[in-house]
Amino acid sequence: MNKDKISAFTLRIASSNGCGLITVLYDIYEEYESEAIENFKAGQVDEAILALKKCSQVVTHLQKDLNFDYKVSTNLYALYDYVKRNISKSIYKATAEGLLEAKRIMDELGAAFEEIAREDCSDPLMQNTQYVMAGITYGRETLNESLMGNQTSRGFWA
Protein backbone atom coordinates (compact mmCIF):
# COMPACT_ATOMS: atom_id res chain seq x y z
CA MET A 1 0.00 0.00 0.00
CA ASN A 2 1.43 3.37 -0.96
CA LYS A 3 1.63 6.50 1.19
CA ASP A 4 -1.31 8.21 -0.52
CA LYS A 5 -3.64 5.34 0.35
CA ILE A 6 -2.33 5.26 3.91
CA SER A 7 -3.02 9.00 4.22
CA ALA A 8 -6.53 8.54 2.85
CA PHE A 9 -7.24 5.76 5.35
CA THR A 10 -5.82 7.89 8.18
CA LEU A 11 -8.14 10.74 7.23
CA ARG A 12 -11.14 8.39 7.15
CA ILE A 13 -10.22 6.94 10.56
CA ALA A 14 -9.98 10.40 12.11
CA SER A 15 -13.48 11.30 10.95
CA SER A 16 -15.28 7.96 11.47
CA ASN A 17 -17.72 6.76 14.07
CA GLY A 18 -17.69 3.19 15.45
CA CYS A 19 -19.32 1.50 12.46
CA GLY A 20 -17.28 3.64 10.11
CA LEU A 21 -14.05 2.35 11.66
CA ILE A 22 -15.11 -1.23 10.98
CA THR A 23 -15.80 -0.39 7.33
CA VAL A 24 -12.38 1.27 7.10
CA LEU A 25 -10.82 -1.97 8.38
CA TYR A 26 -12.70 -3.92 5.72
CA ASP A 27 -11.44 -1.49 3.07
CA ILE A 28 -7.87 -1.88 4.33
CA TYR A 29 -8.32 -5.65 4.16
CA GLU A 30 -9.61 -5.39 0.57
CA GLU A 31 -6.61 -3.26 -0.38
CA TYR A 32 -4.12 -5.83 0.92
CA GLU A 33 -6.19 -8.66 -0.54
CA SER A 34 -6.17 -7.18 -4.04
CA GLU A 35 -2.46 -6.48 -3.68
CA ALA A 36 -1.86 -10.15 -2.82
CA ILE A 37 -3.94 -11.38 -5.76
CA GLU A 38 -2.11 -9.07 -8.18
CA ASN A 39 1.25 -10.21 -6.83
CA PHE A 40 0.30 -13.88 -7.23
CA LYS A 41 -0.76 -13.21 -10.83
CA ALA A 42 2.55 -11.43 -11.48
CA GLY A 43 4.52 -14.30 -9.95
CA GLN A 44 5.79 -12.19 -7.06
CA VAL A 45 5.14 -14.73 -4.32
CA ASP A 46 7.18 -13.03 -1.58
CA GLU A 47 5.29 -9.75 -1.95
CA ALA A 48 1.99 -11.65 -2.05
CA ILE A 49 2.85 -13.41 1.20
CA LEU A 50 3.65 -10.06 2.85
CA ALA A 51 0.26 -8.73 1.74
CA LEU A 52 -1.42 -11.89 3.06
CA LYS A 53 0.23 -11.41 6.44
CA LYS A 54 -1.19 -7.87 6.52
CA CYS A 55 -4.62 -9.32 5.67
CA SER A 56 -4.29 -11.69 8.59
CA GLN A 57 -3.38 -8.81 10.91
CA VAL A 58 -6.48 -6.89 9.86
CA VAL A 59 -8.70 -9.93 10.50
CA THR A 60 -7.07 -10.39 13.91
CA HIS A 61 -7.87 -6.74 14.66
CA LEU A 62 -11.49 -7.33 13.66
CA GLN A 63 -11.62 -10.37 15.96
CA LYS A 64 -10.26 -8.39 18.90
CA ASP A 65 -12.84 -5.64 18.34
CA LEU A 66 -15.81 -7.98 18.77
CA ASN A 67 -18.18 -7.31 21.66
CA PHE A 68 -19.26 -10.69 23.00
CA ASP A 69 -22.25 -9.19 24.80
CA TYR A 70 -24.03 -9.75 21.48
CA LYS A 71 -24.74 -13.25 20.18
CA VAL A 72 -23.70 -12.40 16.62
CA SER A 73 -20.12 -11.86 17.83
CA THR A 74 -19.55 -15.59 18.30
CA ASN A 75 -20.67 -16.20 14.71
CA LEU A 76 -18.44 -13.40 13.43
CA TYR A 77 -15.51 -14.77 15.45
CA ALA A 78 -15.96 -18.17 13.80
CA LEU A 79 -16.14 -16.57 10.34
CA TYR A 80 -13.02 -14.50 11.00
CA ASP A 81 -11.24 -17.63 12.21
CA TYR A 82 -12.22 -19.42 8.99
CA VAL A 83 -10.94 -16.47 6.96
CA LYS A 84 -7.62 -16.52 8.83
CA ARG A 85 -7.24 -20.26 8.20
CA ASN A 86 -7.83 -19.71 4.48
CA ILE A 87 -5.28 -16.90 4.43
CA SER A 88 -2.80 -19.19 6.20
CA LYS A 89 -3.53 -21.86 3.60
CA SER A 90 -2.62 -19.38 0.86
CA ILE A 91 0.58 -18.48 2.68
CA TYR A 92 1.87 -22.02 3.12
CA LYS A 93 0.74 -23.20 -0.34
CA ALA A 94 1.96 -19.94 -1.94
CA THR A 95 -1.17 -19.75 -4.10
CA ALA A 96 -4.32 -17.63 -4.15
CA GLU A 97 -6.52 -20.70 -3.57
CA GLY A 98 -7.47 -20.03 0.06
CA LEU A 99 -7.51 -16.29 -0.45
CA LEU A 100 -10.35 -16.52 -2.95
CA GLU A 101 -12.55 -18.26 -0.37
CA ALA A 102 -11.60 -15.65 2.23
CA LYS A 103 -12.40 -12.92 -0.30
CA ARG A 104 -15.90 -14.27 -0.83
CA ILE A 105 -16.69 -14.17 2.88
CA MET A 106 -15.04 -10.83 3.59
CA ASP A 107 -16.79 -9.18 0.63
CA GLU A 108 -20.19 -10.23 1.99
CA LEU A 109 -19.36 -9.10 5.52
CA GLY A 110 -17.92 -5.83 4.25
CA ALA A 111 -21.09 -5.07 2.30
CA ALA A 112 -23.20 -5.79 5.39
CA PHE A 113 -21.12 -3.49 7.59
CA GLU A 114 -21.24 -0.73 4.95
CA GLU A 115 -25.03 -0.90 5.06
CA ILE A 116 -24.99 -0.68 8.86
CA ALA A 117 -22.54 2.24 8.76
CA ARG A 118 -24.82 4.19 6.41
CA GLU A 119 -27.60 4.02 9.01
CA ASP A 120 -25.32 4.96 11.94
CA CYS A 121 -25.60 8.70 12.59
CA SER A 122 -23.46 8.84 15.73
CA ASP A 123 -20.65 11.36 16.20
CA PRO A 124 -17.06 10.56 15.20
CA LEU A 125 -15.06 8.77 17.87
CA MET A 126 -12.10 11.12 17.62
CA GLN A 127 -12.78 14.62 18.88
CA ASN A 128 -10.60 17.72 18.49
CA THR A 129 -9.36 16.72 15.04
CA GLN A 130 -8.69 18.85 12.00
CA TYR A 131 -11.26 19.22 9.25
CA VAL A 132 -10.08 18.70 5.70
CA MET A 133 -11.72 20.73 2.95
CA ALA A 134 -10.95 19.46 -0.53
CA GLY A 135 -11.70 21.24 -3.75
CA ILE A 136 -11.74 24.88 -2.70
CA THR A 137 -8.72 25.54 -4.88
CA TYR A 138 -7.31 23.41 -7.64
CA GLY A 139 -3.74 22.75 -8.62
CA ARG A 140 -2.55 22.18 -12.13
CA GLU A 141 -3.15 18.43 -11.99
CA THR A 142 -4.25 17.85 -8.41
CA LEU A 143 -6.99 18.68 -5.98
CA ASN A 144 -5.71 20.84 -3.13
CA GLU A 145 -6.71 20.11 0.45
CA SER A 146 -6.94 22.69 3.23
CA LEU A 147 -6.69 21.77 6.90
CA MET A 148 -9.02 23.61 9.24
CA GLY A 149 -9.69 23.39 12.93
CA ASN A 150 -8.51 24.57 16.27
CA GLN A 151 -4.72 24.49 15.94
CA THR A 152 -3.96 25.94 19.38
CA SER A 153 -5.61 23.27 21.52
CA ARG A 154 -4.88 20.04 19.70
CA GLY A 155 -3.67 17.06 21.69
CA PHE A 156 -4.45 16.01 25.24
CA TRP A 157 -6.79 18.09 27.33
CA ALA A 158 -5.82 18.33 30.97
PERANOR-V891826 format. One record per residue. N is the residue number from 1. RES is the residue in three letters. PHI is phi in whole degrees, -180 to 180 (* if undefined). PSI is psi as a letter, one per 20 degrees, with the letter a starting at -180 (* if undefined). D_LAST is the distance of its C-alpha to the last C-alpha in Angstrom with 1 decimal. Layout:
N/RES/PHI/PSI/D_LAST + N/RES/PHI/PSI/D_LAST
This chain:
1/MET/*/p/36.5 + 2/ASN/-86/r/36.0 + 3/LYS/-66/h/32.9 + 4/ASP/-64/g/33.4 + 5/LYS/-68/h/33.3 + 6/ILE/-63/g/30.3 + 7/SER/-64/h/28.5 + 8/ALA/-65/g/29.8 + 9/PHE/-66/h/28.6 + 10/THR/-61/g/25.1 + 11/LEU/-63/g/25.0 + 12/ARG/-65/h/26.4 + 13/ILE/-64/g/23.8 + 14/ALA/-66/h/20.9 + 15/SER/-112/j/22.6 + 16/SER/-99/q/24.0 + 17/ASN/-92/a/23.7 + 18/GLY/-58/g/24.7 + 19/CYS/-68/h/28.4 + 20/GLY/-64/h/28.0 + 21/LEU/-65/h/26.4 + 22/ILE/-65/g/29.5 + 23/THR/-67/h/31.8 + 24/VAL/-64/g/30.1 + 25/LEU/-62/g/30.8 + 26/TYR/-64/h/34.4 + 27/ASP/-67/h/34.7 + 28/ILE/-64/g/33.5 + 29/TYR/-58/g/36.1 + 30/GLU/-60/h/38.7 + 31/GLU/-64/g/38.1 + 32/TYR/-67/h/38.6 + 33/GLU/-62/g/41.5 + 34/SER/-66/h/43.3 + 35/GLU/-63/g/42.7 + 36/ALA/-65/g/44.4 + 37/ILE/-63/g/47.3 + 38/GLU/-62/g/47.9 + 39/ASN/-67/h/47.9 + 40/PHE/-63/g/50.3 + 41/LYS/-64/h/52.6 + 42/ALA/-84/i/52.5 + 43/GLY/81/j/53.4 + 44/GLN/-95/m/50.1 + 45/VAL/-67/g/49.6 + 46/ASP/-62/g/47.0 + 47/GLU/-67/h/44.7 + 48/ALA/-64/g/45.3 + 49/ILE/-66/h/44.4 + 50/LEU/-62/g/41.1 + 51/ALA/-66/h/40.3 + 52/LEU/-65/h/41.4 + 53/LYS/-65/h/39.0 + 54/LYS/-65/h/36.1 + 55/CYS/-58/g/37.5 + 56/SER/-63/h/37.5 + 57/GLN/-65/h/33.8 + 58/VAL/-66/g/32.9 + 59/VAL/-65/h/35.0 + 60/THR/-61/g/33.4 + 61/HIS/-62/g/30.0 + 62/LEU/-63/h/31.5 + 63/GLN/-64/g/32.9 + 64/LYS/-68/h/29.7 + 65/ASP/-84/i/28.0 + 66/LEU/-69/q/30.7 + 67/ASN/-105/o/30.0 + 68/PHE/-80/j/33.0 + 69/ASP/-72/i/32.6 + 70/TYR/-106/p/34.8 + 71/LYS/-63/h/38.4 + 72/VAL/-64/h/38.3 + 73/SER/-64/h/35.9 + 74/THR/-67/h/38.7 + 75/ASN/-67/g/41.0 + 76/LEU/-64/h/38.4 + 77/TYR/-60/g/37.8 + 78/ALA/-64/g/41.6 + 79/LEU/-65/g/41.8 + 80/TYR/-63/h/39.1 + 81/ASP/-64/g/40.9 + 82/TYR/-63/g/44.1 + 83/VAL/-63/g/42.6 + 84/LYS/-63/h/41.3 + 85/ARG/-65/h/44.8 + 86/ASN/-69/h/46.4 + 87/ILE/-65/g/44.1 + 88/SER/-62/h/45.1 + 89/LYS/-61/g/48.7 + 90/SER/-66/h/48.4 + 91/ILE/-68/g/46.9 + 92/TYR/-79/h/49.6 + 93/LYS/-89/i/52.4 + 94/ALA/57/l/51.1 + 95/THR/-138/r/52.0 + 96/ALA/-88/j/50.3 + 97/GLU/-56/g/52.1 + 98/GLY/-71/h/49.3 + 99/LEU/-65/h/46.8 + 100/LEU/-67/h/48.8 + 101/GLU/-68/g/48.7 + 102/ALA/-63/h/44.9 + 103/LYS/-62/g/44.7 + 104/ARG/-60/g/46.7 + 105/ILE/-71/g/44.3 + 106/MET/-68/h/41.0 + 107/ASP/-65/g/42.4 + 108/GLU/-67/g/43.2 + 109/LEU/-66/g/39.8 + 110/GLY/-62/g/38.0 + 111/ALA/-64/h/40.0 + 112/ALA/-65/g/39.2 + 113/PHE/-70/h/35.5 + 114/GLU/-64/h/35.8 + 115/GLU/-65/g/37.6 + 116/ILE/-65/g/34.9 + 117/ALA/-65/h/32.1 + 118/ARG/-64/h/34.1 + 119/GLU/-86/i/34.1 + 120/ASP/-82/o/30.4 + 121/CYS/-108/j/28.7 + 122/SER/-73/r/25.2 + 123/ASP/-72/q/22.1 + 124/PRO/-61/q/20.9 + 125/LEU/-71/h/18.7 + 126/MET/-90/p/16.4 + 127/GLN/-104/r/14.4 + 128/ASN/61/k/13.4 + 129/THR/-107/r/16.4 + 130/GLN/-77/q/19.2 + 131/TYR/-99/p/22.4 + 132/VAL/-112/p/25.6 + 133/MET/-106/p/28.7 + 134/ALA/-112/p/31.9 + 135/GLY/99/j/35.3 + 136/ILE/-68/g/34.8 + 137/THR/-126/q/36.7 + 138/TYR/-120/q/39.0 + 139/GLY/-88/a/39.9 + 140/ARG/-61/g/43.4 + 141/GLU/-131/j/43.0 + 142/THR/-134/r/39.4 + 143/LEU/-100/p/37.0 + 144/ASN/-82/q/34.2 + 145/GLU/-117/p/30.6 + 146/SER/-116/p/28.1 + 147/LEU/-93/p/24.3 + 148/MET/-132/q/22.6 + 149/GLY/143/a/19.1 + 150/ASN/-81/o/16.2 + 151/GLN/-78/h/16.3 + 152/THR/-81/h/14.0 + 153/SER/-122/k/10.7 + 154/ARG/-84/q/11.4 + 155/GLY/110/b/9.6 + 156/PHE/-78/q/6.3 + 157/TRP/-102/p/3.8 + 158/ALA/-92/*/0.0
